[in-house]
Amino acid sequence: MYSSNPAAAPGRLEAILEELVGYELIEPQPASEQDLELIHTREHISRVRSMDEVYKVALLAVGGAIMASEIAMSSEPAFGLIRPPGHHASPGSSWGFCYFNNIAISVERLRRLGKIRRAIIIDIDLHYGDGTANAFAGNPDVVYHHVALGGGEVFLEDLASFLDSVRECDIVAVSAGFDRHVEDWGEMLETEDYHEAGKLVKEFSEEACEGRRYAVLEGGYNHRVLGRNVRAFIEGFE
């Protein structure tokens, strides 16, 4: 367990896995320190490294995001079922149960390797991913969009409008948080809205970037509904 806060209670991944019977699971390798340095300062990495067990698990989370991004480059969608989350991790700081920015590192790695030039990152979590926004501030080749807060109609209209505005991209990455659900903190979205969001991203990616798309887990705290929300998203996304 990487945090004593009740929002990080154990059993979260197990609740999701119960709903994902039949899906192929691939175990990632830990990220390297060189991977972390694509986004984070050495001082920040050192601070997290001092928390030995947290550091080990956080490296695996980054590794999972990297693996998902590599699978996506082969035109097969992927979902990184990882903890801890990452979108509140800025280059030199972090909060909100995050330590390293999983999705930002995975996107930047593809860019540095020359596999992509332009990426869009869609964040459907309840909370704004300040870390991701900070990581790519001033970089026109990585566009971060936090989908508007509101009920299902507002949420899906904003997502569709944003996707319609994108003129060019090589990959779509999704910070997939599920804490907007009506039975979670946000009290906004139904399970079907996650399915529709996944479907919108799928359809966009197939038109814009040869289907290259992946998502990584962020928030979502009600274990009773979390698994079916993740499954709904994946079923629309795959």
C-alpha positions in Angstrom: 0.0 0.0 0.0 1.5 3.3 -1.1 -0.6 5.7 1.0 -2.5 5.5 4.3 -5.3 7.7 3.0 -8.7 5.9 2.9 -9.0 6.9 -0.8 -6.1 4.5 -1.5 -7.6 1.6 0.3 -6.4 -1.8 -0.9 -8.4 -4.0 -3.2 -8.8 -1.5 -6.0 -7.1 -3.4 -8.7 -8.7 -6.6 -7.5 -12.1 -5.1 -7.9 -11.2 -4.2 -11.5 -9.7 -7.6 -12.3 -12.9 -9.3 -11.3 -14.6 -7.6 -14.1 -11.9 -8.1 -16.7 -12.1 -11.9 -17.0 -11.1 -13.0 -20.5 -8.8 -10.0 -21.2 -5.1 -10.7 -21.8 -2.9 -9.4 -19.0 0.8 -8.6 -19.5 3.1 -7.8 -16.7 5.4 -4.8 -17.2 9.0 -4.3 -16.4 10.0 -1.4 -14.1 10.8 1.9 -15.7 14.4 3.0 -15.7 15.7 6.2 -14.0 16.4 7.5 -17.5 12.8 7.1 -18.3 11.8 9.1 -15.2 14.2 11.9 -16.2 12.3 12.4 -19.5 9.8 14.4 -17.3 11.1 14.7 -13.7 13.9 16.5 -12.1 16.7 14.5 -10.4 15.7 16.1 -7.1 12.2 14.9 -7.4 13.3 11.4 -8.3 15.6 11.3 -5.3 12.8 12.3 -3.0 10.6 9.5 -4.2 13.6 7.0 -4.1 13.9 7.7 -0.4 10.6 5.9 0.0 11.9 2.6 -1.0 8.7 0.5 -1.3 6.8 3.4 -2.9 9.6 3.9 -5.4 9.6 0.3 -6.5 5.8 0.2 -7.1 5.9 3.6 -8.8 8.6 2.3 -11.2 6.3 -0.5 -12.1 3.4 1.9 -12.7 5.5 3.9 -15.1 6.6 0.7 -16.8 3.0 -0.3 -17.3 2.2 3.0 -19.0 5.3 2.6 -21.2 4.2 -0.9 -22.2 0.7 0.3 -23.0 2.1 3.0 -25.2 4.3 0.5 -27.1 1.4 -1.8 -27.6 -0.6 1.1 -29.0 2.1 1.9 -31.5 1.4 -1.6 -33.0 -2.1 -0.3 -33.6 -3.6 -2.5 -30.9 -5.4 -0.5 -28.1 -4.1 -1.0 -24.6 -5.2 -0.2 -21.0 -2.6 0.3 -18.3 -4.1 -1.1 -15.1 -1.5 0.5 -12.8 -1.1 2.1 -9.4 -0.1 4.6 -8.2 -1.7 7.1 -10.5 0.3 9.9 -12.1 -1.5 13.0 -13.4 -0.8 15.1 -10.4 3.0 14.6 -10.7 4.7 17.6 -12.1 8.4 17.7 -13.1 9.6 18.7 -9.7 6.7 17.8 -7.3 3.7 15.6 -6.8 0.5 15.2 -4.7 -2.8 13.4 -4.8 -1.4 9.8 -4.4 0.8 10.4 -7.5 4.6 10.1 -7.5 5.7 9.9 -11.2 3.6 11.0 -14.2 3.0 7.7 -15.9 1.2 9.0 -19.0 3.5 12.0 -19.5 6.6 9.8 -19.3 5.2 7.3 -21.8 4.2 10.0 -24.3 7.5 11.8 -24.0 9.4 8.6 -24.4 7.7 7.9 -27.8 8.5 11.5 -28.8 12.2 11.2 -27.9 12.5 7.9 -29.7 11.1 9.5 -32.8 8.1 7.2 -33.0 5.6 10.1 -32.8 5.7 13.9 -33.2 2.3 15.1 -32.0 0.2 13.6 -29.2 -3.1 14.4 -27.5 -3.7 13.5 -23.9 -7.4 13.3 -22.8 -8.1 13.3 -19.1 -11.5 12.0 -18.0 -10.7 12.0 -14.3 -12.7 14.2 -11.9 -9.6 16.2 -11.1 -7.6 18.3 -13.4 -4.2 16.7 -14.2 -2.0 19.7 -13.2 1.1 17.6 -13.4 0.5 16.6 -17.0 -0.4 20.1 -18.0 2.8 21.4 -16.3 4.9 18.7 -17.9 3.9 19.9 -21.4 3.3 23.6 -20.8 4.4 25.6 -23.8 4.9 22.4 -26.0 2.5 22.7 -29.0 3.1 19.1 -30.0 1.5 17.6 -26.9 -2.0 18.9 -26.2 -3.6 18.2 -22.8 -7.4 18.3 -22.4 -9.3 17.8 -19.2 -12.9 17.0 -20.2 -15.4 19.5 -18.8 -17.2 18.7 -15.5 -20.9 18.1 -15.6 -23.4 15.3 -16.3 -23.2 12.8 -19.1 -24.4 15.2 -21.8 -22.0 17.9 -20.9 -19.1 15.5 -20.6 -19.6 13.7 -23.9 -20.4 17.0 -25.8 -17.1 18.5 -24.6 -15.1 15.4 -25.4 -16.6 15.2 -28.9 -16.1 18.9 -29.5 -12.4 18.7 -28.4 -11.8 15.7 -30.7 -13.4 17.6 -33.6 -11.0 20.4 -33.0 -7.9 18.3 -33.3 -6.3 18.7 -36.7 -3.3 16.4 -36.4 -1.9 13.8 -34.0 0.1 10.6 -34.0 -1.4 8.9 -30.9 -4.1 9.4 -28.3 -3.4 8.8 -24.7 -6.2 8.8 -22.0 -5.8 9.5 -18.3 -8.7 7.3 -17.4 -10.1 8.2 -14.0 -13.5 6.9 -12.9 -14.3 9.1 -9.9 -16.9 11.2 -11.8 -19.3 8.3 -11.5 -22.7 8.9 -9.8 -21.7 6.5 -7.0 -18.2 7.9 -6.6 -16.9 11.3 -5.5 -18.0 13.3 -8.6 -21.7 12.0 -8.7 -21.9 13.0 -12.4 -21.6 10.1 -14.8 -23.4 6.9 -15.5 -21.5 3.7 -16.4 -22.8 4.0 -20.0 -21.0 7.4 -20.3 -17.7 5.7 -19.9 -18.5 3.3 -22.7 -19.5 6.2 -25.0 -16.3 8.1 -24.1 -14.2 5.1 -25.0 -16.1 4.7 -28.2 -15.5 8.4 -29.2 -11.8 8.1 -28.6 -11.7 4.8 -30.6 -13.5 6.3 -33.6 -11.3 9.4 -33.5 -8.1 7.5 -33.3 -9.1 5.2 -36.2 -9.6 8.3 -38.4 -6.8 10.5 -37.2 -3.8 8.2 -36.2 -4.3 4.7 -37.6 -6.0 3.6 -34.4 -3.0 4.3 -32.1 -4.6 4.8 -28.6 -4.0 3.7 -25.0 -5.2 4.6 -21.6 -3.9 4.4 -18.1 -5.7 4.2 -14.8 -6.0 7.3 -12.6 -8.7 7.9 -10.0 -11.9 6.0 -9.0 -12.5 5.0 -5.4 -15.8 3.1 -5.0 -14.7 -0.5 -5.4 -18.3 -1.7 -5.8 -18.7 0.1 -9.2 -15.2 0.7 -10.3 -14.7 -2.6 -12.1 -17.8 -2.3 -14.3 -16.9 1.3 -15.1 -13.5 0.3 -16.3 -14.9 -2.6 -18.3 -17.5 -0.3 -19.9 -14.7 2.1 -21.0 -12.6 -0.7 -22.3 -15.4 -2.2 -24.3 -16.0 1.1 -26.0 -12.3 1.7 -26.4 -11.2 -1.6 -27.9 
